[in-house]
Amino acid sequence: MTATAFTDARLIDPGSGLDRMGVLVVRDGLIEAIADAAPEGAAIVDCGGAILAPGLVDMRVGLREPGEEHKESLAVLAAAASAGGVTTVMALPDTDPPLDEPALVEFVARRAASFGSVTVLPCAAATKGCAGRELAELGLLQEAGAVAFGDGRRAIAEARTMRLALSYARAFGAMIVQHPEEPSLAQGGAMTEGETATRLGLPGIPAAAEALMVARDIRLAALTGGHVHFAHVTTAEALELIRRAKTDGVRVTCDTAPPYFDLNETAVGEWRTYAKLSPPLRTEADRQAVVAALADGTIDAIASDHQPQDTDAKRLPFAQAEAGGSGLETLLAVTLGLVHTGRLGLVPALALLTSRPAALLGSPAGRLEAGAPADLVLFDLDRAWQVREEALVGAHNTPFDGRPVQGKVLGTWKAGRRVFG
């Protein structure tokens, strides 16, 4: 097949630290070479000096298909991912029905593949029905394509069950992805416990609910030798526990999401339900701690934590509204805010969105190197725009509605084929 040459591109490969002007040559869906000139006869894509990087690898995306397609179908999710420069996602298992059977895991991956624009790597249910009691058939689920196990937005609450899950997953070389929130403390809560919740008259969730679960599961990981990955970590206390555990050699990793380093609890404003998330937005001190943990390497990845809801689920009194927000299309731009404010370098920031999550998932994505998939995102680092919920391709319930950002996706390619822009 004819090669495609991406010319006049600022090529950034976070995995190797590459950052230079050059030409990327693609053939047969794979990266062929990084060169100084286009090969003779190649089709030319003029990048106009913009940044060409690996397509983003988003390791926390909530599916609404099967079961709640009215909130967001897989087709819409695939389009939203492309608009955000995302080419690989890890899908959570708490669909309806949950991904606790091999056939369901295979269905999700196959259905997503049919759109040709995004690779969906299923995170299968760690327990049957994501109910937290009886372990699912982890080995069979892995054979069906699962790259990790967890119960999605639900914590695995019973210590014995979590111990068994870590032990069995270790035998399969897989990690357990935990929603780090002690459920009995979080039950009935609507936002972070404190002065703001009291002023708004809303039931609170203590920040300690996160640290308690993190402390327990670090101990269980040390006991079993298993790998625990804490999703969307949001508090200074939990991050310090993870930092110490890593120093001690415990197999622990974690991610966070843009709302937790870009917003704090004041975004709730006057009962603004788009800012109702799980975990809830935290204090400014916790937000600053998340930024510091991104800078010092304690946090291993930035994920969108995409949890689409429909209008009916959000336009309710705050305490009754569903938690969650759309995140795929704002993932890159909000993360680049850390670069523009000098909190993170550009290459380390992109690593948190590409090579580092890809390594956690055992995916060949997230690299610009010969033989790697030609999954690419082209973006203008400095182009300013404003997030408008009505302009999003996917679900419109974003906590960033109205937020001015810098960094615009110009094009997305999957296996060398342009799927956005």
C-alpha positions in Angstrom: 0.0 0.0 0.0 1.0 3.6 -0.6 2.7 5.2 2.4 1.3 8.3 4.1 3.8 10.9 5.3 2.9 13.4 8.0 5.1 16.4 7.2 6.0 19.5 9.1 5.0 17.9 12.4 6.3 18.4 15.9 6.6 14.8 16.7 6.3 13.9 20.4 6.7 10.3 21.7 6.4 10.5 25.4 7.6 6.9 25.9 11.1 7.7 24.5 11.1 11.4 25.2 11.2 12.3 21.5 10.3 15.9 20.8 11.4 17.2 17.4 10.3 18.4 14.0 10.1 15.7 11.4 8.1 13.4 9.2 6.2 10.4 10.4 5.7 7.7 7.8 2.8 5.3 8.0 2.0 2.2 6.0 -0.6 -0.6 6.3 -1.9 0.8 9.6 1.5 0.9 11.3 4.2 3.4 11.9 7.0 2.7 9.4 9.6 5.3 10.3 10.4 8.7 11.7 12.3 10.6 8.9 13.5 14.0 7.8 11.7 13.8 4.4 8.7 12.1 2.9 9.4 9.0 0.8 8.8 9.3 -2.9 5.2 8.7 -3.9 3.8 9.0 -0.4 0.4 10.6 0.3 1.1 13.9 2.2 -0.6 15.1 5.3 0.7 18.6 6.1 0.6 19.1 9.8 1.4 22.8 9.6 3.8 22.7 12.5 1.2 21.3 14.9 2.0 18.5 17.4 1.6 14.9 16.3 1.5 12.5 19.2 0.2 9.0 19.9 -3.6 8.7 20.1 -4.7 9.1 23.8 -5.1 6.0 25.9 -8.0 6.5 28.3 -8.1 3.9 31.0 -11.4 4.8 32.6 -14.5 5.1 30.5 -18.0 4.2 31.6 -20.1 2.4 28.9 -23.9 2.8 28.6 -24.2 0.0 26.1 -25.5 -2.5 26.8 -28.4 -1.4 29.0 -28.6 2.4 28.9 -28.1 3.3 25.2 -30.3 6.3 25.7 -27.5 7.9 27.7 -24.8 7.2 25.1 -24.5 4.4 22.6 -21.1 2.8 21.7 -21.4 4.6 18.3 -21.7 8.0 20.0 -18.9 7.1 22.4 -16.6 6.2 19.5 -17.3 9.5 17.8 -16.7 11.4 21.0 -13.4 9.6 21.6 -12.2 10.5 18.1 -13.2 14.2 18.6 -11.0 14.1 21.8 -8.0 12.4 20.2 -8.7 9.2 22.1 -8.0 6.0 20.1 -7.9 3.4 22.9 -10.1 3.1 26.0 -10.5 0.7 28.9 -14.2 0.2 29.4 -15.7 -0.3 32.8 -17.7 -3.5 33.6 -20.8 -2.1 35.4 -23.1 -2.0 32.4 -26.5 -3.6 32.4 -25.9 -6.6 32.4 -22.4 -6.3 33.9 -19.4 -7.6 31.9 -19.1 -10.7 34.1 -19.5 -13.3 31.3 -17.0 -14.0 28.5 -19.7 -13.5 25.8 -20.4 -10.0 27.1 -16.7 -9.0 27.1 -16.3 -10.3 23.6 -19.5 -8.4 22.5 -18.3 -5.0 23.7 -14.9 -5.3 22.1 -16.4 -6.6 18.8 -19.1 -4.0 18.7 -16.7 -1.2 19.3 -14.3 -2.5 16.7 -17.0 -2.3 14.1 -16.8 1.5 14.1 -13.1 1.4 13.2 -12.2 4.5 15.2 -11.4 3.3 18.7 -10.1 0.2 20.4 -12.1 -0.8 23.5 -10.2 -2.9 26.1 -12.7 -4.3 28.5 -12.2 -4.3 32.2 -14.3 -7.3 33.3 -16.2 -7.6 36.5 -14.1 -8.8 39.4 -17.2 -10.2 41.1 -20.4 -11.7 39.7 -22.9 -8.9 38.9 -20.4 -6.4 40.2 -22.1 -7.2 43.5 -18.9 -7.5 45.5 -19.5 -11.0 46.9 -18.6 -13.9 44.7 -15.6 -13.8 42.3 -16.3 -13.9 38.6 -14.4 -16.4 36.4 -11.3 -14.3 36.0 -9.4 -16.7 33.8 -12.2 -17.1 31.3 -12.8 -13.4 31.2 -9.2 -12.8 30.5 -9.2 -15.3 27.7 -12.2 -13.4 26.3 -10.2 -10.2 26.1 -10.3 -8.6 29.6 -7.2 -6.5 30.4 -8.1 -5.9 34.1 -10.8 -6.6 36.7 -12.9 -4.4 38.9 -16.4 -3.6 39.8 -16.5 -0.2 38.0 -18.1 2.6 40.1 -18.6 0.2 43.0 -15.9 -0.5 45.6 -15.1 -4.1 46.4 -16.1 -3.6 50.0 -15.5 -7.0 51.6 -11.8 -7.4 52.6 -11.9 -11.2 52.1 -13.3 -10.8 48.6 -10.7 -8.2 47.7 -7.9 -10.4 49.1 -9.1 -13.3 46.9 -9.5 -11.1 43.9 -5.9 -9.8 44.2 -4.6 -13.3 44.7 -6.4 -14.8 41.7 -5.6 -11.8 39.4 -2.0 -12.1 40.3 -2.0 -15.6 39.0 -3.2 -14.2 35.6 -0.8 -11.3 35.6 -3.7 -8.8 35.9 -4.5 -5.9 38.2 -7.6 -5.2 40.2 -9.0 -1.7 39.6 -10.6 -0.4 42.8 -13.1 2.5 43.2 -11.4 3.8 46.4 -14.4 4.8 48.6 -15.6 3.0 51.8 -19.2 2.6 50.8 -20.8 2.7 54.2 -19.3 6.2 54.8 -20.2 7.4 51.3 -23.8 6.0 51.4 -26.4 8.8 50.9 -23.7 11.5 50.4 -23.9 14.0 47.6 -20.6 16.0 47.9 -17.5 16.3 50.0 -18.3 16.8 53.7 -17.4 20.2 55.0 -18.3 23.8 55.1 -19.6 24.0 51.5 -21.8 21.0 51.9 -23.2 22.4 55.2 -23.9 25.8 53.6 -25.8 24.1 50.7 -27.6 21.8 53.0 -26.3 18.7 51.2 -25.3 15.4 52.8 -21.6 15.0 52.9 -19.1 12.2 52.1 -16.0 12.4 54.3 -12.7 12.6 52.4 -11.5 9.9 54.8 -13.7 7.4 53.0 -11.1 7.3 50.2 -8.1 7.0 52.4 -9.6 4.2 54.5 -10.2 2.1 51.4 -6.7 2.9 50.0 -5.0 2.0 53.3 -6.9 -1.3 53.5 -6.1 -2.4 49.9 -2.5 -1.4 50.1 -2.2 -3.8 53.0 -4.0 -6.5 51.1 -1.8 -6.0 48.1 1.3 -6.4 50.3 -0.2 -9.5 51.8 -1.0 -11.2 48.5 1.6 -9.7 46.2 -1.3 -8.7 43.9 -1.5 -5.5 41.9 -4.1 -2.9 43.0 -4.8 0.1 40.8 -6.8 2.9 42.5 -9.0 4.8 40.1 -9.7 8.5 40.2 -7.7 9.3 43.4 -8.7 12.7 44.7 -7.3 13.3 48.3 -4.0 14.3 49.7 -4.2 11.6 52.4 -4.8 8.8 49.9 -2.0 10.0 47.7 0.4 10.1 50.5 -0.5 6.5 51.4 0.1 5.5 47.8 3.4 7.4 47.6 4.7 5.5 50.7 3.4 2.1 49.4 5.3 2.6 46.2 8.5 3.4 48.2 7.9 0.2 50.1 7.7 -1.9 46.9 4.0 -2.7 47.1 2.4 -3.3 43.7 0.1 -0.2 43.6 -0.7 2.2 40.9 -3.3 4.9 40.5 -4.9 7.4 38.1 -6.9 10.6 38.5 -9.2 12.6 36.2 -9.2 16.2 35.0 -12.0 17.4 37.4 -9.9 16.6 40.4 -6.9 18.7 39.3 -8.8 21.5 37.6 -11.9 22.0 39.8 -12.7 22.0 43.4 -15.9 21.7 45.5 -16.8 25.4 44.8 -17.7 24.3 41.2 -20.9 22.9 42.7 -22.0 26.6 43.0 -25.7 26.8 43.6 -26.5 23.1 43.4 -25.0 22.7 39.9 -25.6 19.0 39.1 -23.2 18.9 36.2 -20.5 19.1 39.0 -21.9 16.1 40.9 -19.3 13.4 40.4 -18.2 10.2 42.0 -15.9 10.7 43.9 -17.1 14.2 44.6 -15.1 17.3 43.9 -12.7 18.0 46.8 -11.3 21.0 48.7 -8.7 23.3 47.1 -6.0 21.7 49.3 -6.8 18.3 47.9 -6.8 19.6 44.4 -3.3 21.1 44.9 -2.2 17.7 46.3 -3.4 16.0 43.1 -1.4 18.4 41.0 1.7 17.8 43.1 1.3 14.0 42.8 1.0 14.3 39.0 4.3 16.3 39.0 6.2 13.9 41.3 5.1 10.7 39.5 2.9 9.3 42.3 0.0 9.3 39.8 0.5 6.9 36.9 -2.1 8.1 34.5 -4.8 10.7 33.7 -8.1 9.2 32.6 -11.2 10.9 31.5 -13.5 9.1 34.0 -16.1 9.5 31.3 -19.5 8.8 32.9 -22.3 10.1 30.6 -25.7 10.8 31.9 -28.8 12.1 30.2 -30.8 15.2 30.9 -33.4 13.4 33.0 -30.6 12.0 35.3 -29.1 15.4 35.9 -32.0 17.9 36.0 -33.1 16.8 39.5 -32.4 18.2 43.0 -28.7 17.8 43.6 -29.0 15.0 46.2 -31.1 13.0 43.8 -29.2 13.6 40.6 -26.9 11.0 39.1 -23.2 11.4 39.6 -20.9 11.5 36.6 -19.8 13.7 33.7 -18.7 13.5 30.1 -14.9 13.6 29.8 -13.6 12.2 26.5 -13.7 15.4 24.5 -12.1 17.6 27.2 -9.4 15.2 28.4 -6.6 16.6 26.4 -7.4 20.3 26.6 -7.9 20.4 30.4 -4.7 18.3 30.9 -2.8 20.8 28.8 -3.9 23.5 31.3 -1.2 22.0 33.6 1.3 22.6 30.8 0.2 26.2 30.2 0.4 27.0 33.9 3.9 25.5 34.2 2.8 22.7 36.6 3.8 19.9 34.1 6.1 19.7 31.1 4.4 18.9 27.8 6.1 15.5 27.3 5.4 14.2 30.9 1.8 15.4 30.6 1.3 13.5 27.3 3.0 10.4 28.9 0.2 10.4 31.5 -2.3 10.3 28.6 -0.5 7.8 26.3 2.5 5.6 27.1 2.0 5.2 30.8 -1.6 4.0 30.7 -0.8 1.9 27.7 1.9 0.2 29.7 -0.5 -0.5 32.6 -3.0 -2.1 30.2 -0.4 -4.1 28.3 -1.3 -2.3 25.1 1.0 -1.6 22.1 -0.7 1.8 21.7 0.7 5.1 23.1 4.0 5.1 21.2 5.5 6.8 18.1 7.9 4.1 17.0 8.4 1.8 14.0 5.9 -1.1 14.2 3.5 0.6 16.6 -0.1 1.1 15.6 -0.6 4.3 13.6 -3.0 5.7 16.2 -2.4 9.4 16.2 -3.6 12.8 17.4 -2.7 16.1 15.8 -3.3 19.1 18.0 -2.6 22.8 18.3 -1.1 23.4 21.7 -2.1 27.1 21.9 -5.4 27.3 20.1 -8.0 28.6 22.6 -11.6 27.5 22.7 -14.5 27.3 25.2 -16.2 24.1 26.3 -19.9 24.3 25.5 -22.0 21.3 26.5 -24.3 21.7 23.5 -21.3 21.5 21.1 -20.0 18.2 22.4 -20.3 15.2 20.1 -21.1 12.8 22.9 -23.1 13.2 26.1 -23.5 16.9 27.1 -23.3 16.7 30.9 -19.8 18.1 31.4 -18.5 19.7 34.6 -16.4 22.0 32.4 -19.3 23.7 30.6 -18.2 27.3 29.9 -14.6 26.6 30.8 -12.0 28.4 28.5 -9.2 26.0 27.5 -6.1 26.0 25.3 -5.2 23.0 23.1 -7.4 21.9 20.2 -7.6 18.5 18.5 -7.1 19.0 14.7 -7.2 15.4 13.6 -7.3 11.8 14.8 -6.1 8.7 13.0 -6.9 5.1 13.8 -4.6 2.5 12.2 -3.5 5.2 9.7 -7.1 6.2 8.7 -8.4 9.6 9.5 -11.4 9.4 11.8 -11.8 13.0 12.9 -10.9 16.4 11.6 
